[in-house]
Amino acid sequence: METIKNIINIDSEILGGQPVFSGTRVPIQTLFSHLEKGISLADFLEDFPTVSKEQAIALLEIAEKICTSKNIEKIYESAA
């Protein structure tokens, strides 16, 4: 599994610090927006060829782990 730094980059010099896929200027939120609209992962990757399939899948795996964690309250506490 890739490390988070290989998937997500947060740099104040890139899109004002918005989380992006590492090595790109594609905001992480773009993937979720596409999926919410019913656009397939394949179409997202076609629209944003700088994002690798491995990065997109790894991000979705991270999101799944966060959303299904039995300790989700601790995740929110650490973000505060």
C-alpha positions as CSV (number, residue, x, y, z in Angstrom):
1,M,0.0,0.0,0.0
2,E,1.2,3.5,-0.8
3,T,2.0,6.0,1.9
4,I,-0.3,8.9,2.4
5,K,2.5,11.2,1.1
6,N,2.5,9.3,-2.2
7,I,-1.3,9.9,-2.5
8,I,-2.0,13.3,-0.9
9,N,0.0,16.5,-0.9
10,I,-0.8,19.7,1.0
11,D,1.4,22.6,0.1
12,S,0.5,26.3,0.6
13,E,2.2,27.0,-2.7
14,I,-0.2,24.6,-4.6
15,L,-3.8,25.7,-4.9
16,G,-3.5,27.6,-1.6
17,G,-2.9,24.5,0.4
18,Q,-5.9,22.5,-0.8
19,P,-5.2,18.8,-0.6
20,V,-4.2,17.5,-4.1
21,F,-3.1,14.2,-5.5
22,S,0.7,14.1,-5.0
23,G,2.6,15.1,-8.1
24,T,-0.4,16.9,-9.6
25,R,-2.5,20.0,-9.2
26,V,-5.7,17.9,-9.1
27,P,-7.7,18.5,-5.9
28,I,-8.7,15.4,-3.9
29,Q,-12.2,16.7,-3.8
30,T,-12.5,16.4,-7.5
31,L,-12.5,12.6,-7.3
32,F,-15.3,12.7,-4.8
33,S,-17.3,15.2,-6.8
34,H,-17.0,13.1,-9.9
35,L,-18.1,10.0,-8.1
36,E,-21.0,11.8,-6.4
37,K,-22.2,12.8,-9.9
38,G,-22.1,9.2,-11.0
39,I,-19.0,9.6,-13.1
40,S,-17.0,6.4,-13.1
41,L,-13.5,6.1,-11.8
42,A,-12.3,5.3,-15.4
43,D,-13.8,8.5,-16.7
44,F,-12.2,10.5,-13.8
45,L,-8.8,9.1,-14.7
46,E,-9.4,9.9,-18.3
47,D,-10.3,13.5,-17.4
48,F,-7.2,13.8,-15.1
49,P,-4.4,11.7,-16.6
50,T,-1.9,13.0,-14.1
51,V,-3.6,11.0,-11.4
52,S,-2.7,7.3,-11.4
53,K,-5.3,4.6,-10.9
54,E,-3.2,3.4,-7.9
55,Q,-3.5,6.9,-6.3
56,A,-7.2,7.1,-6.8
57,I,-7.8,3.6,-5.4
58,A,-5.5,4.2,-2.5
59,L,-7.4,7.4,-1.6
60,L,-10.7,5.6,-1.7
61,E,-9.3,2.8,0.6
62,I,-8.2,5.5,3.0
63,A,-11.6,7.1,3.0
64,E,-13.3,3.8,3.6
65,K,-11.0,3.1,6.6
66,I,-11.9,6.5,8.0
67,C,-15.6,6.1,7.4
68,T,-15.8,2.6,8.8
69,S,-13.5,3.1,11.8
70,K,-14.9,2.1,15.2
71,N,-12.9,4.9,16.6
72,I,-14.2,7.7,14.3
73,E,-14.7,10.0,17.3
74,K,-10.9,9.9,17.9
75,I,-10.4,10.9,14.3
76,Y,-12.6,14.0,14.8
77,E,-10.8,14.8,18.1
78,S,-7.4,14.8,16.4
79,A,-8.7,17.1,13.7
80,A,-9.9,19.7,16.3
